[in-house]
Amino acid sequence: MMLSSFFEDLTKAYQAEIEDLQSDSEGNDILTSRLKSKRAQFALMMPMIDTDPEMVSVAFHGSIDFVNPQLLVMLPSDEPDDFPSWADVADAVQFESWAQKLADIALQEPGGERFLITTVCLEYLYEKSNGNYQGTHNQSAYGESDDAVEGVENDDDDNGSDLEVEGADWLEEQGFERLG
């Protein structure tokens, strides 16, 4: 499945958010209690739906039944400006009753429809991948990645230079002593 750059970034952040909520410093599984706390504070988190939707979306974790998954296969390839209206997506999902109340709160906010579509896609991708999505995002019209790092990571220099050696050389040029 190809993801838009929007969902490529958010999917990783959503997974990380769930992992952060999963356990305490002693390794105890406390996801349920932390999600309950997020849900209780949901209305207070509404200002974050545009800037950090993944931090708010986790409140819906485990509460969405995907009635029409075919619609959700294509939706994550869209950028937010290309999202359909919530009315076009709403019939594809079913929220648990307590989560429907949260959805109603979100829909009262400017950007609430976009947030719910984002949330549904994030949860769909999380469930579909068992919490470990490793996909790739869509390529630009010219077949080039939107990820500026990709060119560096795929740089196939045949000169055999090692990044560690190059880094040590650069640090030495900056006046640092070489270790070892």
CNS distance restraints for C-alpha pairs under 8 A (distance, minus, plus):
assign (resid   1 and name CA) (resid  73 and name CA) 7.39 0.50 0.50
assign (resid   1 and name CA) (resid 135 and name CA) 6.79 0.50 0.50
assign (resid   1 and name CA) (resid 136 and name CA) 7.64 0.50 0.50
assign (resid   2 and name CA) (resid  76 and name CA) 7.63 0.50 0.50
assign (resid   2 and name CA) (resid  77 and name CA) 5.87 0.50 0.50
assign (resid   2 and name CA) (resid 135 and name CA) 6.87 0.50 0.50
assign (resid   2 and name CA) (resid 136 and name CA) 5.83 0.50 0.50
assign (resid   2 and name CA) (resid 137 and name CA) 5.19 0.50 0.50
assign (resid   2 and name CA) (resid 138 and name CA) 5.49 0.50 0.50
assign (resid   3 and name CA) (resid   7 and name CA) 5.78 0.50 0.50
assign (resid   3 and name CA) (resid   8 and name CA) 5.69 0.50 0.50
assign (resid   3 and name CA) (resid  76 and name CA) 5.36 0.50 0.50
assign (resid   3 and name CA) (resid  77 and name CA) 4.29 0.50 0.50
assign (resid   3 and name CA) (resid  78 and name CA) 7.42 0.50 0.50
assign (resid   3 and name CA) (resid 135 and name CA) 7.45 0.50 0.50
assign (resid   3 and name CA) (resid 136 and name CA) 6.35 0.50 0.50
assign (resid   3 and name CA) (resid 137 and name CA) 4.26 0.50 0.50
assign (resid   3 and name CA) (resid 138 and name CA) 5.61 0.50 0.50
assign (resid   4 and name CA) (resid   8 and name CA) 6.08 0.50 0.50
assign (resid   4 and name CA) (resid  76 and name CA) 6.32 0.50 0.50
assign (resid   4 and name CA) (resid  77 and name CA) 4.46 0.50 0.50
assign (resid   4 and name CA) (resid  78 and name CA) 5.60 0.50 0.50
assign (resid   4 and name CA) (resid  79 and name CA) 5.89 0.50 0.50
assign (resid   4 and name CA) (resid 137 and name CA) 5.22 0.50 0.50
assign (resid   4 and name CA) (resid 138 and name CA) 5.38 0.50 0.50
assign (resid   5 and name CA) (resid   9 and name CA) 6.21 0.50 0.50
assign (resid   5 and name CA) (resid  79 and name CA) 7.50 0.50 0.50
assign (resid   5 and name CA) (resid 137 and name CA) 5.55 0.50 0.50
assign (resid   5 and name CA) (resid 138 and name CA) 6.85 0.50 0.50
assign (resid   5 and name CA) (resid 146 and name CA) 7.40 0.50 0.50
assign (resid   6 and name CA) (resid  10 and name CA) 6.25 0.50 0.50
assign (resid   6 and name CA) (resid  79 and name CA) 6.07 0.50 0.50
assign (resid   6 and name CA) (resid  80 and name CA) 7.57 0.50 0.50
assign (resid   7 and name CA) (resid  11 and name CA) 5.54 0.50 0.50
assign (resid   7 and name CA) (resid  76 and name CA) 6.19 0.50 0.50
assign (resid   7 and name CA) (resid  77 and name CA) 7.53 0.50 0.50
assign (resid   7 and name CA) (resid  79 and name CA) 7.83 0.50 0.50
assign (resid   7 and name CA) (resid 122 and name CA) 7.63 0.50 0.50
assign (resid   7 and name CA) (resid 137 and name CA) 7.90 0.50 0.50
assign (resid   8 and name CA) (resid  12 and name CA) 6.71 0.50 0.50
assign (resid   8 and name CA) (resid 135 and name CA) 7.76 0.50 0.50
assign (resid   8 and name CA) (resid 136 and name CA) 7.05 0.50 0.50
assign (resid   8 and name CA) (resid 137 and name CA) 5.75 0.50 0.50
assign (resid   9 and name CA) (resid  13 and name CA) 6.43 0.50 0.50
assign (resid  10 and name CA) (resid  14 and name CA) 5.84 0.50 0.50
assign (resid  10 and name CA) (resid  54 and name CA) 6.49 0.50 0.50
assign (resid  10 and name CA) (resid 122 and name CA) 7.55 0.50 0.50
assign (resid  11 and name CA) (resid  15 and name CA) 6.17 0.50 0.50
assign (resid  11 and name CA) (resid 122 and name CA) 6.01 0.50 0.50
assign (resid  11 and name CA) (resid 125 and name CA) 7.39 0.50 0.50
assign (resid  11 and name CA) (resid 126 and name CA) 7.57 0.50 0.50
assign (resid  11 and name CA) (resid 133 and name CA) 7.42 0.50 0.50
assign (resid  12 and name CA) (resid  16 and name CA) 6.17 0.50 0.50
assign (resid  12 and name CA) (resid 133 and name CA) 7.61 0.50 0.50
assign (resid  13 and name CA) (resid  17 and name CA) 6.06 0.50 0.50
assign (resid  13 and name CA) (resid  54 and name CA) 6.47 0.50 0.50
assign (resid  14 and name CA) (resid  18 and name CA) 6.32 0.50 0.50
assign (resid  14 and name CA) (resid  54 and name CA) 5.00 0.50 0.50
assign (resid  14 and name CA) (resid  55 and name CA) 7.16 0.50 0.50
assign (resid  14 and name CA) (resid  57 and name CA) 7.90 0.50 0.50
assign (resid  14 and name CA) (resid  58 and name CA) 7.26 0.50 0.50
assign (resid  14 and name CA) (resid 122 and name CA) 6.99 0.50 0.50
assign (resid  15 and name CA) (resid  19 and name CA) 6.17 0.50 0.50
assign (resid  15 and name CA) (resid 126 and name CA) 7.14 0.50 0.50
assign (resid  15 and name CA) (resid 131 and name CA) 6.26 0.50 0.50
assign (resid  15 and name CA) (resid 132 and name CA) 7.31 0.50 0.50
assign (resid  16 and name CA) (resid  20 and name CA) 6.04 0.50 0.50
assign (resid  17 and name CA) (resid  21 and name CA) 6.32 0.50 0.50
assign (resid  17 and name CA) (resid  54 and name CA) 7.21 0.50 0.50
assign (resid  17 and name CA) (resid  55 and name CA) 6.53 0.50 0.50
assign (resid  17 and name CA) (resid  58 and name CA) 7.44 0.50 0.50
assign (resid  18 and name CA) (resid  22 and name CA) 6.04 0.50 0.50
assign (resid  18 and name CA) (resid  31 and name CA) 7.78 0.50 0.50
assign (resid  18 and name CA) (resid  58 and name CA) 6.83 0.50 0.50
assign (resid  19 and name CA) (resid  23 and name CA) 7.48 0.50 0.50
assign (resid  21 and name CA) (resid  30 and name CA) 7.08 0.50 0.50
assign (resid  21 and name CA) (resid  31 and name CA) 5.34 0.50 0.50
assign (resid  21 and name CA) (resid  34 and name CA) 6.17 0.50 0.50
assign (resid  21 and name CA) (resid  35 and name CA) 7.58 0.50 0.50
assign (resid  22 and name CA) (resid  29 and name CA) 5.63 0.50 0.50
assign (resid  22 and name CA) (resid  30 and name CA) 5.65 0.50 0.50
assign (resid  22 and name CA) (resid  31 and name CA) 4.30 0.50 0.50
assign (resid  22 and name CA) (resid  34 and name CA) 7.99 0.50 0.50
assign (resid  23 and name CA) (resid  27 and name CA) 5.28 0.50 0.50
assign (resid  23 and name CA) (resid  28 and name CA) 5.13 0.50 0.50
assign (resid  23 and name CA) (resid  29 and name CA) 4.49 0.50 0.50
assign (resid  23 and name CA) (resid  30 and name CA) 5.17 0.50 0.50
assign (resid  23 and name CA) (resid  31 and name CA) 6.42 0.50 0.50
assign (resid  24 and name CA) (resid  28 and name CA) 5.55 0.50 0.50
assign (resid  24 and name CA) (resid  29 and name CA) 6.91 0.50 0.50
assign (resid  24 and name CA) (resid  30 and name CA) 6.63 0.50 0.50
assign (resid  30 and name CA) (resid  34 and name CA) 6.26 0.50 0.50
assign (resid  31 and name CA) (resid  35 and name CA) 5.99 0.50 0.50
assign (resid  32 and name CA) (resid  36 and name CA) 6.16 0.50 0.50
assign (resid  33 and name CA) (resid  37 and name CA) 6.30 0.50 0.50
assign (resid  34 and name CA) (resid  38 and name CA) 6.27 0.50 0.50
assign (resid  35 and name CA) (resid  39 and name CA) 6.11 0.50 0.50
assign (resid  35 and name CA) (resid  58 and name CA) 7.25 0.50 0.50
assign (resid  35 and name CA) (resid  59 and name CA) 5.81 0.50 0.50
assign (resid  35 and name CA) (resid  61 and name CA) 7.84 0.50 0.50
assign (resid  36 and name CA) (resid  40 and name CA) 6.25 0.50 0.50
assign (resid  36 and name CA) (resid  59 and name CA) 7.70 0.50 0.50
assign (resid  37 and name CA) (resid  41 and name CA) 6.38 0.50 0.50
assign (resid  38 and name CA) (resid  42 and name CA) 5.94 0.50 0.50
assign (resid  38 and name CA) (resid  56 and name CA) 7.70 0.50 0.50
assign (resid  38 and name CA) (resid  58 and name CA) 7.87 0.50 0.50
assign (resid  38 and name CA) (resid  59 and name CA) 5.64 0.50 0.50
assign (resid  39 and name CA) (resid  59 and name CA) 5.22 0.50 0.50
assign (resid  39 and name CA) (resid  60 and name CA) 7.93 0.50 0.50
assign (resid  39 and name CA) (resid 102 and name CA) 7.82 0.50 0.50
assign (resid  41 and name CA) (resid  45 and name CA) 6.56 0.50 0.50
assign (resid  42 and name CA) (resid  46 and name CA) 6.83 0.50 0.50
assign (resid  42 and name CA) (resid  56 and name CA) 7.23 0.50 0.50
assign (resid  42 and name CA) (resid  59 and name CA) 7.29 0.50 0.50
assign (resid  42 and name CA) (resid 102 and name CA) 7.10 0.50 0.50
assign (resid  43 and name CA) (resid 102 and name CA) 7.93 0.50 0.50
assign (resid  43 and name CA) (resid 105 and name CA) 6.87 0.50 0.50
assign (resid  43 and name CA) (resid 106 and name CA) 7.91 0.50 0.50
assign (resid  45 and name CA) (resid  49 and name CA) 7.34 0.50 0.50
assign (resid  45 and name CA) (resid  56 and name CA) 6.48 0.50 0.50
assign (resid  46 and name CA) (resid  56 and name CA) 7.66 0.50 0.50
assign (resid  46 and name CA) (resid 106 and name CA) 7.07 0.50 0.50
assign (resid  46 and name CA) (resid 109 and name CA) 7.42 0.50 0.50
assign (resid  48 and name CA) (resid  52 and name CA) 5.27 0.50 0.50
assign (resid  48 and name CA) (resid  53 and name CA) 6.27 0.50 0.50
assign (resid  48 and name CA) (resid  55 and name CA) 7.82 0.50 0.50
assign (resid  48 and name CA) (resid  56 and name CA) 7.04 0.50 0.50
assign (resid  49 and name CA) (resid  53 and name CA) 4.41 0.50 0.50
assign (resid  49 and name CA) (resid  56 and name CA) 6.51 0.50 0.50
assign (resid  49 and name CA) (resid 111 and name CA) 7.49 0.50 0.50
assign (resid  49 and name CA) (resid 112 and name CA) 7.62 0.50 0.50
assign (resid  49 and name CA) (resid 115 and name CA) 6.12 0.50 0.50
assign (resid  50 and name CA) (resid 111 and name CA) 6.99 0.50 0.50
assign (resid  50 and name CA) (resid 115 and name CA) 7.34 0.50 0.50
assign (resid  52 and name CA) (resid  56 and name CA) 7.12 0.50 0.50
assign (resid  53 and name CA) (resid  57 and name CA) 5.82 0.50 0.50
assign (resid  53 and name CA) (resid 115 and name CA) 6.67 0.50 0.50
assign (resid  53 and name CA) (resid 118 and name CA) 7.65 0.50 0.50
assign (resid  53 and name CA) (resid 119 and name CA) 7.60 0.50 0.50
assign (resid  54 and name CA) (resid  58 and name CA) 6.42 0.50 0.50
assign (resid  54 and name CA) (resid 119 and name CA) 7.50 0.50 0.50
assign (resid  54 and name CA) (resid 122 and name CA) 7.97 0.50 0.50
assign (resid  57 and name CA) (resid  61 and name CA) 7.28 0.50 0.50
assign (resid  57 and name CA) (resid 115 and name CA) 7.96 0.50 0.50
assign (resid  57 and name CA) (resid 119 and name CA) 5.15 0.50 0.50
assign (resid  57 and name CA) (resid 122 and name CA) 7.89 0.50 0.50
assign (resid  58 and name CA) (resid 119 and name CA) 7.94 0.50 0.50
assign (resid  60 and name CA) (resid  64 and name CA) 7.09 0.50 0.50
assign (resid  60 and name CA) (resid  99 and name CA) 6.34 0.50 0.50
assign (resid  60 and name CA) (resid 119 and name CA) 7.55 0.50 0.50
assign (resid  60 and name CA) (resid 123 and name CA) 7.83 0.50 0.50
assign (resid  61 and name CA) (resid 123 and name CA) 6.48 0.50 0.50
assign (resid  62 and name CA) (resid 123 and name CA) 7.73 0.50 0.50
assign (resid  63 and name CA) (resid  95 and name CA) 5.77 0.50 0.50
assign (resid  63 and name CA) (resid  96 and name CA) 5.38 0.50 0.50
assign (resid  63 and name CA) (resid  99 and name CA) 6.36 0.50 0.50
assign (resid  64 and name CA) (resid  93 and name CA) 6.53 0.50 0.50
assign (resid  64 and name CA) (resid  94 and name CA) 5.74 0.50 0.50
assign (resid  64 and name CA) (resid  95 and name CA) 4.71 0.50 0.50
assign (resid  64 and name CA) (resid  96 and name CA) 6.52 0.50 0.50
assign (resid  64 and name CA) (resid 120 and name CA) 7.47 0.50 0.50
assign (resid  64 and name CA) (resid 123 and name CA) 7.65 0.50 0.50
assign (resid  65 and name CA) (resid  93 and name CA) 5.62 0.50 0.50
assign (resid  65 and name CA) (resid  94 and name CA) 4.99 0.50 0.50
assign (resid  65 and name CA) (resid  95 and name CA) 6.27 0.50 0.50
assign (resid  65 and name CA) (resid  96 and name CA) 7.89 0.50 0.50
assign (resid  66 and name CA) (resid  92 and name CA) 6.18 0.50 0.50
assign (resid  66 and name CA) (resid  93 and name CA) 4.66 0.50 0.50
assign (resid  66 and name CA) (resid  94 and name CA) 6.50 0.50 0.50
assign (resid  66 and name CA) (resid 124 and name CA) 7.55 0.50 0.50
assign (resid  67 and name CA) (resid  91 and name CA) 7.52 0.50 0.50
assign (resid  67 and name CA) (resid  92 and name CA) 5.06 0.50 0.50
assign (resid  67 and name CA) (resid  93 and name CA) 5.11 0.50 0.50
assign (resid  67 and name CA) (resid  94 and name CA) 6.67 0.50 0.50
assign (resid  68 and name CA) (resid  72 and name CA) 7.26 0.50 0.50
assign (resid  68 and name CA) (resid  91 and name CA) 7.67 0.50 0.50
assign (resid  68 and name CA) (resid  92 and name CA) 4.44 0.50 0.50
assign (resid  68 and name CA) (resid  93 and name CA) 6.71 0.50 0.50
assign (resid  69 and name CA) (resid  73 and name CA) 6.39 0.50 0.50
assign (resid  69 and name CA) (resid  92 and name CA) 6.95 0.50 0.50
assign (resid  70 and name CA) (resid  74 and name CA) 7.41 0.50 0.50
assign (resid  71 and name CA) (resid  75 and name CA) 6.53 0.50 0.50
assign (resid  71 and name CA) (resid  89 and name CA) 7.79 0.50 0.50
assign (resid  71 and name CA) (resid  92 and name CA) 6.97 0.50 0.50
assign (resid  72 and name CA) (resid  76 and name CA) 6.97 0.50 0.50
assign (resid  72 and name CA) (resid  92 and name CA) 7.91 0.50 0.50
assign (resid  72 and name CA) (resid 121 and name CA) 6.68 0.50 0.50
assign (resid  72 and name CA) (resid 124 and name CA) 7.34 0.50 0.50
assign (resid  74 and name CA) (resid  78 and name CA) 7.53 0.50 0.50
assign (resid  75 and name CA) (resid  83 and name CA) 7.47 0.50 0.50
assign (resid  75 and name CA) (resid 121 and name CA) 7.18 0.50 0.50
assign (resid  76 and name CA) (resid 121 and name CA) 6.10 0.50 0.50
assign (resid  77 and name CA) (resid 137 and name CA) 7.78 0.50 0.50
assign (resid  77 and name CA) (resid 138 and name CA) 7.04 0.50 0.50
assign (resid  78 and name CA) (resid  82 and name CA) 5.80 0.50 0.50
assign (resid  78 and name CA) (resid  83 and name CA) 6.43 0.50 0.50
assign (resid  79 and name CA) (resid  83 and name CA) 6.77 0.50 0.50
assign (resid  80 and name CA) (resid 114 and name CA) 6.87 0.50 0.50
assign (resid  83 and name CA) (resid 114 and name CA) 7.26 0.50 0.50
assign (resid  83 and name CA) (resid 117 and name CA) 7.72 0.50 0.50
assign (resid  84 and name CA) (resid  88 and name CA) 6.26 0.50 0.50
assign (resid  84 and name CA) (resid  89 and name CA) 7.26 0.50 0.50
assign (resid  85 and name CA) (resid  89 and name CA) 6.89 0.50 0.50
assign (resid  85 and name CA) (resid 113 and name CA) 6.89 0.50 0.50
assign (resid  85 and name CA) (resid 114 and name CA) 7.98 0.50 0.50
assign (resid  86 and name CA) (resid  90 and name CA) 5.71 0.50 0.50
assign (resid  86 and name CA) (resid 113 and name CA) 5.29 0.50 0.50
assign (resid  86 and name CA) (resid 114 and name CA) 7.47 0.50 0.50
assign (resid  86 and name CA) (resid 116 and name CA) 7.53 0.50 0.50
assign (resid  86 and name CA) (resid 117 and name CA) 6.76 0.50 0.50
assign (resid  87 and name CA) (resid  91 and name CA) 7.51 0.50 0.50
assign (resid  89 and name CA) (resid  93 and name CA) 7.37 0.50 0.50
assign (resid  89 and name CA) (resid 117 and name CA) 7.38 0.50 0.50
assign (resid  90 and name CA) (resid  94 and name CA) 7.75 0.50 0.50
assign (resid  93 and name CA) (resid 120 and name CA) 7.89 0.50 0.50
assign (resid  95 and name CA) (resid  99 and name CA) 5.60 0.50 0.50
assign (resid  95 and name CA) (resid 100 and name CA) 5.31 0.50 0.50
assign (resid  96 and name CA) (resid 100 and name CA) 6.14 0.50 0.50
assign (resid  97 and name CA) (resid 101 and name CA) 6.75 0.50 0.50
assign (resid  98 and name CA) (resid 102 and name CA) 6.91 0.50 0.50
assign (resid  99 and name CA) (resid 103 and name CA) 6.24 0.50 0.50
assign (resid 100 and name CA) (resid 104 and name CA) 6.16 0.50 0.50
assign (resid 101 and name CA) (resid 105 and name CA) 6.41 0.50 0.50
assign (resid 102 and name CA) (resid 106 and name CA) 6.31 0.50 0.50
assign (resid 103 and name CA) (resid 107 and name CA) 6.16 0.50 0.50
assign (resid 103 and name CA) (resid 116 and name CA) 7.04 0.50 0.50
assign (resid 104 and name CA) (resid 108 and name CA) 6.63 0.50 0.50
assign (resid 105 and name CA) (resid 109 and name CA) 7.24 0.50 0.50
assign (resid 106 and name CA) (resid 112 and name CA) 4.84 0.50 0.50
assign (resid 106 and name CA) (resid 113 and name CA) 7.54 0.50 0.50
assign (resid 106 and name CA) (resid 115 and name CA) 7.51 0.50 0.50
assign (resid 106 and name CA) (resid 116 and name CA) 7.29 0.50 0.50
assign (resid 107 and name CA) (resid 111 and name CA) 7.78 0.50 0.50
assign (resid 107 and name CA) (resid 112 and name CA) 4.45 0.50 0.50
assign (resid 107 and name CA) (resid 113 and name CA) 5.84 0.50 0.50
assign (resid 107 and name CA) (resid 116 and name CA) 7.79 0.50 0.50
assign (resid 108 and name CA) (resid 112 and name CA) 6.53 0.50 0.50
assign (resid 111 and name CA) (resid 115 and name CA) 6.14 0.50 0.50
assign (resid 112 and name CA) (resid 116 and name CA) 6.16 0.50 0.50
assign (resid 113 and name CA) (resid 117 and name CA) 6.26 0.50 0.50
assign (resid 114 and name CA) (resid 118 and name CA) 6.07 0.50 0.50
assign (resid 115 and name CA) (resid 119 and name CA) 6.02 0.50 0.50
assign (resid 116 and name CA) (resid 120 and name CA) 6.03 0.50 0.50
assign (resid 117 and name CA) (resid 121 and name CA) 6.18 0.50 0.50
assign (resid 118 and name CA) (resid 122 and name CA) 6.10 0.50 0.50
assign (resid 119 and name CA) (resid 123 and name CA) 6.10 0.50 0.50
assign (resid 120 and name CA) (resid 124 and name CA) 5.99 0.50 0.50
assign (resid 121 and name CA) (resid 125 and name CA) 6.04 0.50 0.50
assign (resid 122 and name CA) (resid 126 and name CA) 6.05 0.50 0.50
assign (resid 123 and name CA) (resid 127 and name CA) 6.08 0.50 0.50
assign (resid 124 and name CA) (resid 128 and name CA) 5.95 0.50 0.50
assign (resid 125 and name CA) (resid 129 and name CA) 6.06 0.50 0.50
assign (resid 125 and name CA) (resid 131 and name CA) 7.91 0.50 0.50
assign (resid 125 and name CA) (resid 133 and name CA) 7.09 0.50 0.50
assign (resid 126 and name CA) (resid 130 and name CA) 5.86 0.50 0.50
assign (resid 126 and name CA) (resid 131 and name CA) 4.67 0.50 0.50
assign (resid 126 and name CA) (resid 132 and name CA) 6.99 0.50 0.50
assign (resid 126 and name CA) (resid 133 and name CA) 6.82 0.50 0.50
assign (resid 127 and name CA) (resid 131 and name CA) 6.21 0.50 0.50
assign (resid 129 and name CA) (resid 133 and name CA) 5.13 0.50 0.50
assign (resid 138 and name CA) (resid 145 and name CA) 7.83 0.50 0.50
assign (resid 139 and name CA) (resid 143 and name CA) 5.40 0.50 0.50
assign (resid 139 and name CA) (resid 144 and name CA) 5.82 0.50 0.50
assign (resid 139 and name CA) (resid 145 and name CA) 5.18 0.50 0.50
assign (resid 139 and name CA) (resid 146 and name CA) 6.72 0.50 0.50
assign (resid 140 and name CA) (resid 144 and name CA) 5.51 0.50 0.50
assign (resid 140 and name CA) (resid 145 and name CA) 6.13 0.50 0.50
assign (resid 140 and name CA) (resid 146 and name CA) 6.49 0.50 0.50
assign (resid 145 and name CA) (resid 150 and name CA) 6.99 0.50 0.50
assign (resid 147 and name CA) (resid 151 and name CA) 7.95 0.50 0.50
assign (resid 148 and name CA) (resid 152 and name CA) 7.67 0.50 0.50
assign (resid 149 and name CA) (resid 153 and name CA) 6.21 0.50 0.50
assign (resid 150 and name CA) (resid 154 and name CA) 5.99 0.50 0.50
assign (resid 151 and name CA) (resid 155 and name CA) 5.94 0.50 0.50
assign (resid 157 and name CA) (resid 161 and name CA) 7.75 0.50 0.50
assign (resid 161 and name CA) (resid 165 and name CA) 7.24 0.50 0.50
assign (resid 161 and name CA) (resid 166 and name CA) 7.07 0.50 0.50
assign (resid 162 and name CA) (resid 166 and name CA) 6.24 0.50 0.50
assign (resid 163 and name CA) (resid 167 and name CA) 6.01 0.50 0.50
assign (resid 164 and name CA) (resid 168 and name CA) 6.17 0.50 0.50
assign (resid 165 and name CA) (resid 169 and name CA) 6.09 0.50 0.50
assign (resid 166 and name CA) (resid 170 and name CA) 6.18 0.50 0.50
assign (resid 167 and name CA) (resid 171 and name CA) 6.20 0.50 0.50
assign (resid 168 and name CA) (resid 172 and name CA) 6.13 0.50 0.50
assign (resid 168 and name CA) (resid 178 and name CA) 6.54 0.50 0.50
assign (resid 169 and name CA) (resid 173 and name CA) 6.25 0.50 0.50
assign (resid 169 and name CA) (resid 178 and name CA) 7.96 0.50 0.50
assign (resid 170 and name CA) (resid 174 and name CA) 6.38 0.50 0.50
assign (resid 171 and name CA) (resid 175 and name CA) 6.61 0.50 0.50
assign (resid 171 and name CA) (resid 176 and name CA) 5.50 0.50 0.50
assign (resid 171 and name CA) (resid 177 and name CA) 7.69 0.50 0.50
assign (resid 171 and name CA) (resid 178 and name CA) 7.65 0.50 0.50
assign (resid 172 and name CA) (resid 176 and name CA) 4.78 0.50 0.50
assign (resid 172 and name CA) (resid 177 and name CA) 5.79 0.50 0.50
assign (resid 172 and name CA) (resid 178 and name CA) 6.03 0.50 0.50
